[in-house]
Amino acid sequence: MAEFDPAAARKRTAILVVHGIGSQRALETVRGVIRGVWLDEKNPADKGKRIWTHPEKDGADIDLTVTTTSAVPDSADGRRVDFHELYWAHLMSETKAVAVLLWLYELVRKGPIMKLGMNGLWWAAAIFLCLMNLSFAVLVLQAILLFSGNVAQIMLVAPFLLLFASLVVGLVVAAKWKAYRLIKMLAVFCVIGIIVIVAYFIVERLAPGDRNVPDGAELFTLVALPTLIALLASFMLMGRQGLRAFCRALVISVVVFGIFVGTDRYWHPDTSFAVTVVKAWVWGLNSPWSVAAASAVIGLYLIVNATFLQPYLGDAARYFRNSPGNVAVRRAIRKEAVDSLASLHASGQYDRIVVVAHSLGTVVAYDMLRAYFSRVRAELPPGEELGTDFGVIDNAKWQPEDAASVADKKALRVMARATIANIAAAAAKRLPEQKKSKTWLVTDFVTLGSALTHAYFLMCLGKSEADLKAEGRENTEADLKEDFARRVEEREFPTCPPKRFDQDGLLAFTNPKTNKKQIHNAALFGLTRWSNIYFPRRQLFWGDAIGGALSPIFGSHIVDLKVSTKKAGGDDFFTHTAYWDVRREPDTYQAPHIVALRKAIDLADTGLAIDLVDEGDDPRVHDGN
């Protein structure tokens, strides 16, 4: 394809929209964004505007059409805008329910170290998962008991005898081959087994049972075995954090136990109190409540999974969980994204690209930007050819963790926009005998309800299992932040502004081979402006629990815009999908979230995205979002 040429026909702006999680329909999100920023039939400012749809120039895909606008009012050159959608939902094959469940278990292992105000959700999920483990244990053991047609203690005695016999045989074999370390270990386990056998007969003698109450071993199996199995499963799946949640699940179970005791005494006052107590533990195999309670818990999970977890969190589970199958899906999505961005750059039609992303799509877009920028940055024109703005940014003292003034944010935005224009101009001026340079045309990255606000929790691993085991603890928020900082230092995660290391500038390093300034991987958001729009979360379900501020994580020069669907302020219920909704009453197209979106994208490129800095959040106060 042709490279960018400023001398060619009039250039356009490309808006690349990246949809979020869920069973998205093709073009659904991009049409919503078009309605929000360009063509709202109820907005007087949009009178006379037009759009046309047509396939991509290669004609290979008529499902994902391009939408072209009429001339943009107030633009200096009467430019038109092409809206494209990066559609990746088809690459997320149906997520299996077990994949979502395993991802939830992994999140619980990290502990309640989410953003302020979200830990309550972690506790609710962790406790519910423990209740579900109890439910699975009850139903499985009830099925075994039903099909075995025997007493319950057989489920303890038979596996124990099998294991004990294996240990004895192993001890004999180890003794034959004089494997002394194995002999010592197996002997210890055999002694423990003998102690358990002796204890079993003592319990049987001391608690022989009667017609109404089973003997001690049988009673222990009926009442305690499901709980013990669920406890072990919770520890294995969720670690120490699972034990913390399991203790709280037991507190809930004790409350239910008390209710069941009172209810049974009311319904059956003639039954002995001992019999009532024995049958009241909700997770006991002898409890009349156990199967119903377990079925209710699992049924509730299946409903939530079908309506929310699998359609929505399923995408996040596939994208963030590092299983082999998920890595393949993630790579396919990133390749599709990078190829789309490369195609826009190589088309020769555009001199400005704006990436607008929503929800999980902001993570996809972030990965796309850093991957494509890493691919082309070494082939961008050298710093010496990019003008004074490049040098000023490169030598600036800004750091992502330092507070940024309004003046500094505006200065970076003005110079970054000029530098991208200089990159395109310098690439076009290359002489025929010189190697053709690449361009970088992404002037703005606009994130809506971004899942990147949970980057520490979702994208970082913290300490390794071996290190944590040696230290005898679980991961903490500090460990996740340390992992994030390491990735920033290694230039895996670009920040805004870029992080300065050693003698390098914010944008470039001196290539020892050519002795010229060469743009480095972390320079991305020293050139591309980042605006983040979000609805503040209130009491979990009001506002947007998925989105939030990004500047405390990815750098102080990100302009965070806390918005509302009402000019008078206030929170609506679950506004995660309302960022381009122009039909929200009472303010419709005049609502703050629509006004902010139009300014951030700034179709006419008149500087609204620079003035937007004045409306951004105070980075020191984010209400836990």
ZAMARGU-4260 file (C-alpha; in steps of 0.2 Angstrom, whole numbers, plus 5000, padded with zeros to 4 digits):
<rodrens>
0) 5000/5000/5000 | 5005/5018/4998 | 5015/5027/5011 | 5008/5043/5019 | 5011/5058/5007
5) 5006/5075/5013 | 5007/5081/4995 | 4993/5069/4989 | 4975/5072/4989 | 4966/5080/5005
10) 4968/5069/5020 | 4955/5062/5031 | 4954/5058/5050 | 4951/5040/5054 | 4942/5035/5070
15) 4945/5017/5075 | 4932/5011/5088 | 4936/4996/5098 | 4921/4988/5107 | 4921/4981/5124
20) 4915/4965/5132 | 4900/4955/5129 | 4891/4947/5114 | 4894/4962/5103 | 4886/4964/5086
25) 4897/4970/5072 | 4896/4989/5071 | 4885/4991/5086 | 4898/5001/5096 | 4904/5012/5081
30) 4886/5017/5077 | 4883/5022/5095 | 4899/5033/5094 | 4894/5041/5078 | 4877/5045/5085
35) 4886/5052/5100 | 4899/5063/5092 | 4892/5067/5074 | 4874/5063/5069 | 4861/5064/5083
40) 4844/5069/5075 | 4839/5078/5090 | 4855/5089/5091 | 4852/5106/5082 | 4871/5107/5079
45) 4870/5091/5069 | 4858/5097/5056 | 4864/5095/5038 | 4877/5082/5043 | 4878/5066/5032
50) 4886/5049/5033 | 4889/5036/5020 | 4893/5018/5023 | 4905/5008/5011 | 4916/4992/5012
55) 4935/4994/5015 | 4944/4998/5000 | 4951/4980/4998 | 4932/4974/4997 | 4936/4959/5007
60) 4924/4962/5021 | 4906/4969/5019 | 4901/4965/5036 | 4912/4978/5044 | 4909/4993/5033
65) 4917/5010/5035 | 4906/5025/5038 | 4912/5042/5030 | 4905/5059/5035 | 4902/5074/5026
70) 4914/5089/5028 | 4917/5093/5047 | 4911/5110/5051 | 4925/5122/5059 | 4939/5110/5052
75) 4953/5120/5044 | 4953/5110/5028 | 4935/5104/5027 | 4940/5087/5030 | 4930/5071/5031
80) 4931/5057/5044 | 4930/5039/5042 | 4924/5028/5056 | 4931/5011/5057 | 4927/4997/5070
85) 4940/4985/5076 | 4928/4970/5079 | 4936/4956/5089 | 4921/4947/5097 | 4921/4934/5084
90) 4939/4928/5089 | 4932/4925/5107 | 4924/4908/5104 | 4911/4903/5116 | 4920/4904/5133
95) 4917/4888/5143 | 4909/4890/5160 | 4923/4881/5169 | 4936/4894/5161 | 4926/4908/5170
100) 4925/4898/5186 | 4944/4895/5186 | 4948/4913/5182 | 4937/4918/5197 | 4946/4906/5208
105) 4963/4914/5202 | 4956/4932/5206 | 4951/4926/5224 | 4969/4920/5227 | 4975/4938/5224
110) 4965/4943/5239 | 4955/4959/5243 | 4967/4971/5235 | 4956/4979/5222 | 4953/4997/5221
115) 4945/5006/5235 | 4926/5002/5236 | 4928/4986/5226 | 4934/4975/5239 | 4916/4972/5245
120) 4913/4964/5228 | 4928/4953/5230 | 4922/4947/5247 | 4905/4943/5240 | 4912/4933/5226
125) 4925/4924/5237 | 4911/4919/5250 | 4899/4913/5236 | 4913/4903/5228 | 4916/4894/5245
130) 4897/4891/5247 | 4897/4884/5230 | 4912/4872/5235 | 4901/4866/5250 | 4886/4864/5238
135) 4897/4853/5226 | 4903/4843/5240 | 4886/4840/5247 | 4878/4834/5230 | 4893/4823/5225
140) 4893/4814/5242 | 4874/4813/5242 | 4876/4804/5225 | 4889/4792/5231 | 4879/4788/5246
145) 4864/4785/5236 | 4872/4774/5223 | 4883/4764/5236 | 4867/4760/5246 | 4878/4758/5262
150) 4882/4768/5277 | 4890/4785/5275 | 4906/4781/5285 | 4911/4769/5271 | 4916/4785/5261
155) 4929/4788/5274 | 4934/4770/5278 | 4936/4764/5261 | 4948/4778/5254 | 4958/4778/5270
160) 4961/4759/5270 | 4966/4760/5252 | 4978/4774/5256 | 4985/4765/5271 | 4988/4749/5262
165) 4997/4758/5249 | 5008/4766/5262 | 5012/4750/5270 | 5017/4742/5253 | 5027/4757/5249
170) 5036/4755/5266 | 5040/4737/5262 | 5047/4741/5245 | 5057/4755/5252 | 5064/4744/5266
175) 5069/4731/5253 | 5079/4744/5242 | 5086/4752/5258 | 5079/4769/5253 | 5081/4776/5270
180) 5074/4794/5267 | 5058/4786/5260 | 5057/4773/5274 | 5057/4787/5287 | 5044/4797/5278
185) 5033/4782/5275 | 5035/4776/5292 | 5029/4793/5299 | 5013/4792/5288 | 5010/4774/5293
190) 5011/4778/5312 | 4998/4792/5309 | 4987/4780/5300 | 4988/4768/5315 | 4984/4782/5327
195) 4968/4786/5316 | 4963/4767/5316 | 4965/4767/5335 | 4955/4783/5337 | 4941/4776/5326
200) 4939/4761/5337 | 4939/4772/5353 | 4926/4783/5345 | 4915/4768/5341 | 4916/4762/5358
205) 4913/4779/5367 | 4899/4784/5355 | 4890/4768/5349 | 4874/4777/5344 | 4856/4772/5346
210) 4840/4771/5335 | 4839/4790/5334 | 4857/4795/5333 | 4870/4786/5323 | 4887/4781/5330
215) 4901/4793/5332 | 4911/4789/5315 | 4894/4789/5306 | 4889/4805/5313 | 4906/4813/5309
220) 4905/4807/5291 | 4887/4813/5289 | 4889/4830/5297 | 4907/4835/5294 | 4914/4826/5278
225) 4906/4838/5265 | 4913/4853/5275 | 4930/4846/5276 | 4931/4842/5258 | 4925/4859/5253
230) 4938/4867/5265 | 4952/4857/5257 | 4945/4862/5239 | 4944/4880/5244 | 4962/4880/5250
235) 4968/4871/5235 | 4959/4882/5223 | 4960/4899/5232 | 4975/4898/5244 | 4975/4906/5261
240) 4963/4919/5254 | 4951/4905/5251 | 4952/4900/5269 | 4948/4918/5275 | 4933/4918/5264
245) 4928/4900/5270 | 4928/4906/5288 | 4915/4919/5283 | 4905/4906/5273 | 4905/4896/5289
250) 4898/4911/5299 | 4884/4912/5287 | 4881/4893/5288 | 4880/4894/5307 | 4867/4908/5306
255) 4857/4897/5294 | 4860/4882/5307 | 4852/4893/5321 | 4837/4897/5309 | 4835/4879/5305
260) 4835/4873/5323 | 4822/4886/5328 | 4811/4881/5313 | 4813/4863/5316 | 4808/4865/5335
265) 4793/4875/5329 | 4787/4862/5317 | 4792/4847/5327 | 4791/4851/5345 | 4790/4833/5350
270) 4807/4828/5342 | 4822/4827/5354 | 4833/4842/5354 | 4849/4831/5350 | 4841/4825/5334
275) 4836/4842/5329 | 4854/4849/5331 | 4862/4834/5322 | 4851/4837/5307 | 4851/4856/5307
280) 4869/4858/5299 | 4864/4864/5282 | 4879/4855/5274 | 4877/4838/5283 | 4872/4823/5272
285) 4859/4819/5285 | 4851/4836/5284 | 4834/4837/5276 | 4839/4855/5270 | 4856/4850/5262
290) 4851/4845/5244 | 4839/4860/5243 | 4851/4873/5249 | 4865/4866/5238 | 4854/4865/5223
295) 4849/4883/5226 | 4867/4890/5227 | 4872/4881/5211 | 4856/4886/5202 | 4860/4904/5207
300) 4877/4902/5200 | 4871/4895/5184 | 4859/4909/5182 | 4872/4922/5185 | 4884/4913/5174
305) 4872/4912/5159 | 4866/4930/5161 | 4882/4939/5166 | 4898/4930/5169 | 4899/4920/5153
310) 4893/4933/5141 | 4903/4947/5149 | 4917/4941/5161 | 4920/4927/5149 | 4929/4938/5137
315) 4939/4945/5152 | 4943/4928/5158 | 4949/4923/5140 | 4960/4938/5138 | 4968/4939/5155
320) 4970/4921/5161 | 4986/4914/5155 | 4981/4896/5150 | 4988/4890/5133 | 4971/4891/5124
325) 4968/4909/5130 | 4986/4914/5125 | 4981/4909/5107 | 4965/4919/5107 | 4974/4934/5114
330) 4987/4933/5101 | 4974/4932/5087 | 4965/4947/5094 | 4981/4957/5095 | 4986/4952/5078
335) 4969/4957/5071 | 4971/4974/5080 | 4989/4978/5075 | 4985/4973/5057 | 4970/4985/5057
340) 4980/4999/5064 | 4994/4996/5051 | 4982/4996/5037 | 4976/5013/5042 | 4994/5020/5043
345) 4998/5012/5026 | 4983/5017/5016 | 4989/5035/5013 | 4972/5042/5016 | 4974/5049/5034
350) 4985/5061/5043 | 4976/5059/5059 | 4970/5043/5068 | 4960/5043/5084 | 4957/5027/5094
355) 4941/5026/5104 | 4940/5011/5115 | 4927/5005/5128 | 4928/4993/5143 | 4939/4978/5139
360) 4942/4985/5122 | 4953/4998/5131 | 4965/4984/5136 | 4964/4977/5118 | 4968/4995/5111
365) 4982/4998/5123 | 4990/4982/5118 | 4987/4986/5100 | 4995/5003/5102 | 5011/4997/5111
370) 5013/4982/5099 | 5012/4993/5083 | 5022/5007/5090 | 5035/4995/5095 | 5035/4988/5077
375) 5037/5005/5069 | 5046/5016/5081 | 5064/5011/5075 | 5059/5016/5057 | 5052/5033/5062
380) 5062/5048/5057 | 5077/5052/5068 | 5074/5064/5082 | 5085/5077/5074 | 5072/5079/5059
385) 5057/5081/5070 | 5058/5099/5076 | 5060/5108/5092 | 5044/5101/5100 | 5051/5084/5099
390) 5067/5090/5108 | 5057/5100/5122 | 5046/5084/5126 | 5062/5073/5126 | 5071/5084/5138
395) 5056/5088/5149 | 5057/5083/5167 | 5040/5076/5168 | 5038/5059/5176 | 5022/5048/5177
400) 5021/5047/5196 | 5024/5066/5199 | 5009/5078/5200 | 5006/5087/5183 | 5000/5105/5182
405) 4987/5110/5170 | 5000/5120/5160 | 5011/5105/5159 | 4997/5094/5153 | 4992/5107/5139
410) 5010/5109/5134 | 5013/5091/5131 | 4996/5090/5121 | 5001/5104/5110 | 5019/5098/5107
415) 5013/5080/5104 | 5001/5085/5091 | 5014/5096/5082 | 5027/5082/5083 | 5015/5069/5075
420) 5013/5081/5061 | 5032/5083/5060 | 5034/5064/5059 | 5023/5063/5044 | 5031/5077/5036
425) 5049/5071/5039 | 5044/5053/5032 | 5037/5061/5016 | 5053/5071/5013 | 5064/5056/5012
430) 5075/5056/4997 | 5073/5042/4984 | 5090/5035/4989 | 5086/5035/5008 | 5077/5021/5017
435) 5058/5025/5018 | 5052/5030/5035 | 5037/5024/5044 | 5024/5036/5052 | 5014/5037/5068
440) 4998/5046/5066 | 4988/5041/5082 | 4985/5058/5089 | 4973/5053/5103 | 4968/5038/5113
445) 4951/5040/5121 | 4946/5027/5134 | 4928/5025/5140 | 4924/5015/5156 | 4942/5007/5155
450) 4946/4991/5163 | 4964/4997/5164 | 4959/5006/5180 | 4961/4988/5188 | 4977/4985/5179
455) 4986/4981/5195 | 4974/4967/5199 | 4971/4961/5181 | 4987/4963/5172 | 5001/4960/5186
460) 5006/4944/5194 | 5015/4950/5210 | 5028/4938/5218 | 5030/4920/5212 | 5022/4906/5221
465) 5040/4900/5226 | 5044/4917/5234 | 5027/4918/5243 | 5029/4901/5250 | 5046/4905/5256
470) 5040/4921/5264 | 5024/4912/5271 | 5012/4925/5264 | 5000/4930/5250 | 5002/4943/5237
475) 4998/4961/5242 | 4994/4977/5233 | 5012/4982/5235 | 5018/4966/5226 | 5006/4970/5212
480) 5012/4988/5211 | 5030/4982/5211 | 5027/4971/5197 | 5019/4985/5187 | 5033/4996/5190
485) 5045/4983/5184 | 5036/4981/5168 | 5036/5000/5166 | 5055/5000/5169 | 5057/4987/5156
490) 5047/4997/5144 | 5033/4984/5143 | 5020/4996/5149 | 5021/5013/5142 | 5015/5027/5153
495) 5009/5045/5150 | 5021/5054/5151 | 5034/5041/5147 | 5045/5036/5161 | 5063/5042/5160
500) 5077/5030/5164 | 5096/5032/5164 | 5102/5045/5152 | 5088/5042/5139 | 5075/5056/5136
505) 5056/5054/5137 | 5055/5050/5119 | 5072/5044/5113 | 5089/5037/5116 | 5105/5039/5107
510) 5108/5025/5096 | 5126/5020/5098 | 5128/5013/5080 | 5122/5029/5071 | 5125/5042/5085
515) 5107/5049/5082 | 5092/5051/5092 | 5080/5036/5090 | 5063/5034/5097 | 5061/5021/5111
520) 5047/5009/5115 | 5041/5019/5130 | 5038/5035/5120 | 5021/5031/5114 | 5011/5042/5126
525) 5023/5056/5124 | 5016/5058/5106 | 4999/5051/5108 | 4987/5061/5119 | 4977/5050/5132
530) 4959/5056/5138 | 4950/5044/5149 | 4931/5047/5152 | 4922/5038/5166 | 4907/5038/5177
535) 4911/5037/5196 | 4906/5022/5205 | 4894/5024/5220 | 4889/5009/5231 | 4895/4997/5218
540) 4880/4997/5206 | 4877/5016/5203 | 4889/5023/5190 | 4902/5012/5182 | 4911/4998/5193
545) 4922/4993/5178 | 4929/5010/5173 | 4938/5023/5184 | 4953/5035/5184 | 4969/5030/5175
550) 4981/5044/5179 | 4986/5037/5196 | 4991/5021/5187 | 4997/5025/5170 | 5003/5043/5172
555) 4999/5060/5178 | 4997/5068/5160 | 4982/5057/5156 | 4966/5068/5157 | 4954/5059/5168
560) 4936/5066/5165 | 4923/5061/5178 | 4906/5063/5170 | 4888/5061/5173 | 4872/5057/5163
565) 4864/5073/5170 | 4869/5091/5169 | 4864/5093/5187 | 4875/5078/5192 | 4870/5062/5201
570) 4872/5044/5197 | 4862/5032/5186 | 4861/5014/5189 | 4874/5004/5179 | 4880/5016/5167
575) 4894/5006/5159 | 4887/5006/5142 | 4880/5024/5142 | 4896/5033/5137 | 4888/5037/5119
580) 4870/5036/5124 | 4862/5052/5118 | 4845/5047/5123 | 4847/5047/5142 | 4834/5059/5149
585) 4833/5073/5154 | 4848/5081/5146 | 4851/5069/5130 | 4864/5077/5119 | 4868/5090/5132
590) 4873/5078/5145 | 4891/5080/5152 | 4896/5062/5146 | 4891/5067/5128 | 4899/5084/5128
595) 4916/5077/5135 | 4916/5063/5122 | 4914/5076/5108 | 4928/5087/5115 | 4940/5072/5118
600) 4938/5066/5100 | 4938/5083/5093 | 4933/5079/5075 | 4938/5096/5068 | 4955/5096/5077
605) 4953/5113/5083 | 4961/5111/5100 | 4946/5105/5111 | 4956/5090/5116 | 4969/5103/5123
610) 4956/5114/5132 | 4949/5098/5140 | 4963/5098/5152 | 4954/5112/5161 | 4940/5100/5165
615) 4950/5085/5170 | 4950/5078/5188 | 4962/5083/5202 | 4974/5068/5201 | 4976/5069/5220
620) 4957/5065/5223 | 4948/5051/5214 | 4935/5045/5226 | 4942/5028/5226 | 4939/5026/5207
</rodrens>
